[in-house]
């Protein structure tokens, strides 16, 4: 029994915000500086009041429509997010309520930019166990809410958005292998070291990052975990038709593809238009490539992410 992807969907809020637009808002930066270091040219930013659940709901509805599945058929809903609407209830429960589903298991996963890979791995195991048959997996983020807009080293990197997939139990090949890892000793190189305590924000409520340390760590573990899932599936990396890495930085994406020996034209890239949307980046890129016809049924797709924690994970599936 396999967990097979039968629908994809995504949503980006508002009009694109270019690097020039950011500079016009008073951020000390320019287009050349951002593009040369990251490959990012624009991103989408949620309007005030637009939450992760609002973005995730639209992505979910589009994925369900592609799958030809009604929301009340779902028996599992997982949302990967680091920017939930509330401390609780979970964003998954909020989306479940808006979809009109009652009774499915619903919960959030917090693995930052690895969140979608983690959520896909968890849903795969639920379905393979036989306990659940139809799952909705969503990555949804509004990172613009946790950015220090005076820190040009981080605020220009991120964007908001959501992506989703619908999985169904099938005897046809679907998810072939998954892997999830973490190294908590690296928690200081990418974090938001604040919290709400006694009704007050304590610590630092903004995203902080050591860019060089993240780059070195990301390239190494993304290559390692890609090789791991291919080995677990009994396939060489050359069997991969499409690689969808976490969309954080074009340099990381290119370095990972090169290390794996994957041709550049087999790597899906959206970071130039979306920026880093954390747990939403992989499902956003997947949905785009499915809808524009690049990814076809029967092809093998490898998705992977790396994020604060430090966490990393991957999944290899036949679409």
Phi and psi in degrees as a GROMACS rama.xvg file:
@    title "Ramachandran Plot"
@    xaxis  label "Phi"
@    yaxis  label "Psi"
@TYPE xy
-116.69  157.974  UNK-2
-96.7902  113.293  UNK-3
-111.061  133.714  UNK-4
-76.157  121.079  UNK-5
-115.513  -3.61825  UNK-6
-163.163  145.571  UNK-7
-131.547  154.443  UNK-8
-157.75  159.851  UNK-9
-156.438  166.775  UNK-10
-155.421  133.737  UNK-11
-120.007  128.643  UNK-12
-80.6058  141.261  UNK-13
63.4868  -169.625  UNK-14
-84.8637  153.763  UNK-15
-59.6434  142.593  UNK-16
-111.119  111.157  UNK-17
-79.8503  169.649  UNK-18
-62.2371  -37.0635  UNK-19
-63.8177  -38.3708  UNK-20
-62.3234  -40.6507  UNK-21
-63.8838  -43.4949  UNK-22
-61.2778  -37.1969  UNK-23
-68.1869  -20.2711  UNK-24
-83.1874  0.0455936  UNK-25
101.588  5.31103  UNK-26
-79.1038  132.259  UNK-27
-76.673  82.5394  UNK-28
-159.506  176.928  UNK-29
-153.047  166.04  UNK-30
-59.9834  -44.6015  UNK-31
-61.7051  -42.3056  UNK-32
-61.9714  -45.221  UNK-33
-70.0839  -48.0195  UNK-34
-63.4057  -42.7438  UNK-35
-65.7806  -29.1752  UNK-36
-95.8272  -25.9645  UNK-37
-129.338  -24.2027  UNK-38
83.8844  -0.0853562  UNK-39
-84.3597  130.006  UNK-40
-112.741  -26.5486  UNK-41
-159.265  169.721  UNK-42
-155.888  169.337  UNK-43
-112.023  139.337  UNK-44
-123.807  132.132  UNK-45
-67.7482  147.222  UNK-46
-74.2048  156.537  UNK-47
-52.8573  131.02  UNK-48
94.3233  -17.1011  UNK-49
-80.5512  117.452  UNK-50
-104.533  171.8  UNK-51
-59.091  -39.11  UNK-52
-66.7825  -34.033  UNK-53
-66.2664  -42.3115  UNK-54
-69.2959  -44.2092  UNK-55
-64.3051  -33.873  UNK-56
-60.6275  -46.1473  UNK-57
-65.6716  -43.5504  UNK-58
-59.9087  -41.7816  UNK-59
-63.8089  -44.5205  UNK-60
-61.2786  -38.0848  UNK-61
-69.856  -37.5927  UNK-62
-67.1999  -41.9538  UNK-63
-63.552  -38.9753  UNK-64
-63.2964  -43.1546  UNK-65
-63.1989  -37.9032  UNK-66
-75.2157  -15.585  UNK-67
65.9232  36.02  UNK-68
-119.805  139.769  UNK-69
-83.639  148.523  UNK-70
-60.7191  -32.4766  UNK-71
-74.4818  -3.60949  UNK-72
-83.1332  -18.3228  UNK-73
-68.3498  139.709  UNK-74
-119.344  7.44959  UNK-75
-155.311  130.361  UNK-76
-131.999  120.386  UNK-77
-123.669  130.494  UNK-78
-116.835  125.847  UNK-79
-95.7003  118.449  UNK-80
-158.532  146.575  UNK-81
-109.324  -0.363036  UNK-82
-128.505  64.0855  UNK-83
-67.4267  158.995  UNK-84
-62.1029  -44.4508  UNK-85
-132.693  167.892  UNK-86
-62.9848  -45.7741  UNK-87
-158.114  154.488  UNK-88
-71.2167  169.603  UNK-89
-65.4954  155.815  UNK-90
-62.0502  -33.949  UNK-91
-61.2059  -41.3892  UNK-92
-66.6693  -38.1246  UNK-93
-63.2453  -44.1583  UNK-94
-67.4835  -39.7846  UNK-95
-55.971  -45.8215  UNK-96
-62.3513  -40.3026  UNK-97
-72.3757  -27.5136  UNK-98
-77.0778  -20.3417  UNK-99
87.7537  14.2871  UNK-100
-85.4075  139.003  UNK-101
-131.564  125.482  UNK-102
111  -23.0942  UNK-103
-67.523  147.77  UNK-104
-64.934  136.992  UNK-105
-143.71  126.202  UNK-106
-159.108  163.154  UNK-107
-99.8619  154.651  UNK-108
-122.368  133.094  UNK-109
-117.24  95.5426  UNK-110
-132.569  22.4839  UNK-111
54.3481  -127.299  UNK-112
-72.6217  -12.7432  UNK-113
-89.2237  0.699331  UNK-114
-55.9073  -42.7899  UNK-115
-67.325  -41.9382  UNK-116
-61.5883  -41.463  UNK-117
-62.2283  -47.5514  UNK-118
-63.586  -39.0623  UNK-119
-64.0741  -41.3731  UNK-120
-64.0417  -40.824  UNK-121
-67.1569  -45.1939  UNK-122
-62.0498  -38.8133  UNK-123
-58.759  -42.8749  UNK-124
-70.1972  -35.7037  UNK-125
-60.4589  -45.8661  UNK-126
-71.1964  -42.9279  UNK-127
-62.9625  -29.1585  UNK-128
-70.2835  -19.862  UNK-129
91.3612  -3.94308  UNK-130
-77.9725  -24.9285  UNK-131
-137.049  152.242  UNK-132
-122.15  -26.6087  UNK-133
-135.94  119.332  UNK-134
-127.24  146.868  UNK-135
-114.371  122.976  UNK-136
-118.783  125.92  UNK-137
-126.779  140.082  UNK-138
-115.045  120.826  UNK-139
-140.77  132.102  UNK-140
-144.921  145.815  UNK-141
-126.779  69.309  UNK-142
-64.7276  -19.1116  UNK-143
-59.7156  -19.4857  UNK-144
-79.5823  -16.5078  UNK-145
-118.129  20.7179  UNK-146
-99.5114  142.3  UNK-147
-88.2081  105.876  UNK-148
-75.4729  3.89658  UNK-149
-99.6975  -5.81443  UNK-150
-101.985  94.7277  UNK-151
-67.6801  -17.4892  UNK-152
-72.7709  -17.7061  UNK-153
-122.537  -38.5106  UNK-154
-65.748  -25.204  UNK-155
-80.7339  -8.86754  UNK-156
-87.8142  -24.9279  UNK-157
-110.474  157.651  UNK-158
-144.155  176.012  UNK-159
-111.563  152.165  UNK-160
167.754  179.762  UNK-161
-151.856  147.179  UNK-162
-139.275  155.177  UNK-163
-148.725  153.803  UNK-164
-134.23  150.328  UNK-165
-108.936  129.749  UNK-166
-112.897  146.108  UNK-167
-139.871  142.114  UNK-168
-63.3377  134.036  UNK-169
-153.47  150.496  UNK-170
-83.5576  -13.6425  UNK-171
-77.5909  147.144  UNK-172
-54.7642  137.773  UNK-173
-137.413  -115.675  UNK-174
-70.5787  122.603  UNK-175
-94.4143  -32.9106  UNK-176
-163.989  148.728  UNK-177
-136.677  160.657  UNK-178
-150.722  142.559  UNK-179
-139.067  134.84  UNK-180
-144.062  163.965  UNK-181
-155.096  155.23  UNK-182
-139.521  93.096  UNK-183
-64.6821  -15.3557  UNK-184
-69.6827  -14.7959  UNK-185
-98.3013  19.8919  UNK-186
-63.2395  -22.506  UNK-187
-79.9232  -11.6999  UNK-188
-86.1978  -12.5791  UNK-189
-157.13  112.593  UNK-190
-162.222  170.411  UNK-191
-125.752  90.1632  UNK-192
-83.6371  52.058  UNK-193
-134.884  169.489  UNK-194
-159.711  168.503  UNK-195
-98.5559  124.969  UNK-196
-139.42  122.246  UNK-197
61.0919  30.5699  UNK-198
83.0036  1.79031  UNK-199
-121.844  148.027  UNK-200
-77.4979  124.882  UNK-201
-114.923  150.784  UNK-202
76.516  -156.896  UNK-203
-104.103  117.03  UNK-204
-85.4949  5.83974  UNK-205
-109.404  155.531  UNK-206
-66.8683  132.661  UNK-207
-128.076  141.107  UNK-208
-147.697  140.133  UNK-209
-98.0369  94.6211  UNK-210
-56.9778  -43.788  UNK-211
-65.7763  -42.1577  UNK-212
-65.5087  -41.1066  UNK-213
-62.3619  -44.3463  UNK-214
-57.6331  -51.6555  UNK-215
-62.6528  -43.1801  UNK-216
-66.2417  -44.2861  UNK-217
-62.9509  -46.889  UNK-218
-60.6763  -41.2949  UNK-219
-66.3768  -50.945  UNK-220
-75.0397  -29.7538  UNK-221
-65.5859  -40.3948  UNK-222
-66.7178  -43.9061  UNK-223
-61.9773  -45.8912  UNK-224
-72.9627  -28.9855  UNK-225
-65.6282  -44.3218  UNK-226
-65.2181  -34.5322  UNK-227
-64.08  -48.0568  UNK-228
-69.6607  -33.9545  UNK-229
-64.5889  -43.3823  UNK-230
-62.9722  -41.3347  UNK-231
-65.147  -28.8063  UNK-232
-87.5933  -4.57636  UNK-233
72.7805  30.8777  UNK-234
-128.139  147.359  UNK-235
-77.8597  158.325  UNK-236
-62.4979  -22.0398  UNK-237
-68.0349  -14.7688  UNK-238
-80.2323  -10.828  UNK-239
-74.1993  124.523  UNK-240
-81.6948  -35.7286  UNK-241
-141.53  136.45  UNK-242
-111.574  125.719  UNK-243
-120.33  91.0884  UNK-244
-82.4261  163.223  UNK-245
-54.5807  134.316  UNK-246
-91.8264  82.2772  UNK-247
-109.72  -41.8086  UNK-248
-161.828  130.64  UNK-249
-60.6512  -30.8976  UNK-250
-66.8124  -40.531  UNK-251
-65.2821  -44.3752  UNK-252
-59.815  -48.3089  UNK-253
-66.8581  -40.6918  UNK-254
-64.995  -38.3343  UNK-255
-66.8541  -46.4343  UNK-256
-60.3363  -42.0266  UNK-257
-64.0605  -43.4203  UNK-258
-63.8283  -31.916  UNK-259
-87.0961  -11.3693  UNK-260
75.0968  25.1147  UNK-261
-92.0902  127.431  UNK-262
-57.5749  144.322  UNK-263
-60.171  -32.6125  UNK-264
-76.0977  -1.92203  UNK-265
-101.085  1.32238  UNK-266
-101.472  123.313  UNK-267
-80.0322  124.987  UNK-268
-125.297  124.565  UNK-269
-130.202  -1.03129  UNK-270
-58.9938  -28.835  UNK-271
-64.9566  -28.4519  UNK-272
-106.946  -21.6648  UNK-273
-109.097  -19.9091  UNK-274
67.3648  -166.229  UNK-275
-88.7467  109.234  UNK-276
-103.612  22.4073  UNK-277
54.466  -126.24  UNK-278
-64.0943  -15.045  UNK-279
-86.4905  -13.591  UNK-280
-65.3776  -43.8743  UNK-281
-68.8315  -49.5292  UNK-282
-66.2497  -29.1669  UNK-283
-62.1283  -47.9432  UNK-284
-66.5145  -39.1031  UNK-285
-61.0457  -48.1056  UNK-286
-62.3634  -41.7094  UNK-287
-59.9962  -44.9331  UNK-288
-71.8295  -29.3679  UNK-289
-70.7684  -45.5768  UNK-290
-73.68  -26.9611  UNK-291
-89.4669  2.20169  UNK-292
91.395  -0.216833  UNK-293
-67.2697  -48.666  UNK-294
-86.3666  123.545  UNK-295
-115.388  157.621  UNK-296
-58.6606  136.975  UNK-297
94.0272  -13.6202  UNK-298
-81.5493  154.533  UNK-299
-99.2148  128.751  UNK-300
-122.626  133.03  UNK-301
-113.726  122.116  UNK-302
-115.416  145.628  UNK-303
-154.993  154.339  UNK-304
-144.515  158.837  UNK-305
-145.559  135.769  UNK-306
-157.65  179.179  UNK-307
-53.4548  142.876  UNK-308
150.483  -56.6618  UNK-309
-89.6077  140.366  UNK-310
-121.203  155.075  UNK-311
-156.579  152.346  UNK-312
-166.546  165.365  UNK-313
-154.298  161.63  UNK-314
-144.475  137.729  UNK-315
-113.79  125.898  UNK-316
-141.539  155.439  UNK-317
-95.1644  121.848  UNK-318
